[in-house]
């Protein structure tokens, strides 16, 4: 299981690095073409937008894994130590339920996109490829919430997201 999660970590990180690199190059080329050569690439803004959507959802999964998402710990710090894990677990479960619902609904949207053969205006690519970021991202987030829940109940683990993030860096 660790091997699979480590592979998933690597895939997410390399995807983010690759996608952000492509997006940066595309935007820089677009700026150079627009301001130096006085013409505009019709597809560059659309591609950058779709890449941003993909990196957002993959990055959200990475954020869950690293405990980097914003959380309100003021309430949980008021609770006795023995209840904090259970409150955190409840939060992870609620978030996992939400991502499962979003996964299910976004999968329906993908199915409709495939049936309707909708294409993007500038690039002419199937729109389901852009929309696919949502179910892929929410699937990864659901896995990460499950992983966080599992990690929470390991014997020597503390629930503080700050401590988890600092241990991994």
Helices and strands as residue ranges (DSSP letters): H 2-35, H 44-66, H 74-78, H 81-116, H 127-152, H 161-168
